[in-house]
Amino acid sequence: MQTNLTRMKVYIAGICSLIVTAGVARFSYTSLLPIMQAEAGLNEVGAGWLATVNYAGYLTGVLIVACLNNLSHKFVLYRLYLVLAVLTTAAMALTTNLYLWSLLRYVSGIGTSAGFILASGLILKWLVSQGKRGELGIHFSGIGLSIFFAAFLVEVLLRASVGWQGQWLYLSLMAVFFAVPAWIWMPNPNKIVSTHANHQVLDRPPSRLFAWIMMAAYFCAGYGYVVSATFIVDIVEGFSALAGRGQHVFIVLGLAATPAVLVWDLVARKWGYLKALLLAYGLQIVGIMLPAVSDNLLVIGVGAILFGATFVACVSLVLTMAGQFYPSNPAKFMGKMTLAYGSAQIIAPMFTGLLASWFGSYALSLYLSGGVMLLGVGLVGVLIRLDAQELEGRRILAANA
């Protein structure tokens, strides 16, 4: 199988890995949150807690990846995480104990890093070895598809009156289906045959200041992402006039995210990654805030489109940049960047659940999320200035050499 890999097969493997580890192991919880509250007795605080431990698991998975230098070990870990994503999803149907749910969501979160970090690094490494453009837009289109497939399946099962336990089991079966190409077509680093043997891969690390500010900006993106991505279905269902529309909005969000990453790749080629990132941050703020200021379905739909089209762009643009800084071992720096993103994902859901419980609304959490993203806009602006200064410094050194 590995000797006949094509770029299409590799990208399909990456997309399928995201459907398994992001769509099923993570985003399906967003779709199932209202039905679990209605049928399994899950309250707002418990909902926020389960989201928090899932993201804590993801952060653990990222930490493990960041500590590994051996690509062969990362490939084995990638396959192990695919299995964990399937098993922990199915096991959610077997208990109503919050502590057991917490353990399962934590382990499921660990598996999520397979699609986001491990697959990204393995794919980027393969692309570089084949002399192809090192862009991850097609791979990250799988995030939008993962949301769509998970939300669509939940909506179909809801119409068939399938309860929350059956939903988790059907989702695990869907994960098995997509895990097959994710397993067999992901490039094994031990079997990669470079078509550019004379091409030397050179790392171009950023300055320490640039890296720290980039991590802070990505932390802001993580906070802005997690509130809407985790609670959007419940937010919509909370409007009396929009009952039953939550899954529809989430499906629209996923559909908007799917082609968006390809568009953002084109924007980045024309304007540069940092300017594209600045635009994505600004538009994401609008997408976050619209459900806080209006209960009109059209307005919320526009917000979902803007949010879906931009949160995935932030991930794709930042991780592509990280991979281009360290093409020799892209997953390592990707992992470090994702630690910043993931730490925000631990803080935000639990805090959001508490605020929703205290005030009976998600509005304050959305305002706070938008404010954190606004701080991120300022940090990306600083990165643009630093990048220009560093470029000018390199030009002066080259001129004096």
Secondary structure, 3 states (H helix, E strand, C coil): CHHHCCHHHHHHHHHHHHHHHHHHHHHHHHHHHHHHHHHCCCCHHHHHHHHHHHHHHHHHHHHHHHHCCCHHHHHHHHHHHHHHHHHHHHHHHHCCCHHHHHHHHHHHHHHHHHHHHHHHHHHHHHHHHCCCCCCCHHHHHHHHHHHHHHHHHHHHHHHCCCCHHHHHHHHHHHHHHHHHHHHHCCCCHHHCCCCCCCCCCCCCCCCHHHHHHHHHHHHHHHHHHHHHHHHHHHHHHCCHHHCCCHHHHHHHHHHHHHHHHHHHHHHHHHHCHHHHHHHHHHHHHHHHHHHHHCCCHHHHHHHHHHHHHHHHHHHHHHHHHHHHHCCCCHHHHHHHHHHHHHHHHHHHHHHHHHHHHHHCCCHHHHHHHHHHHHHHHHHHHHHHHHHHHHHHHHHHHHHHC
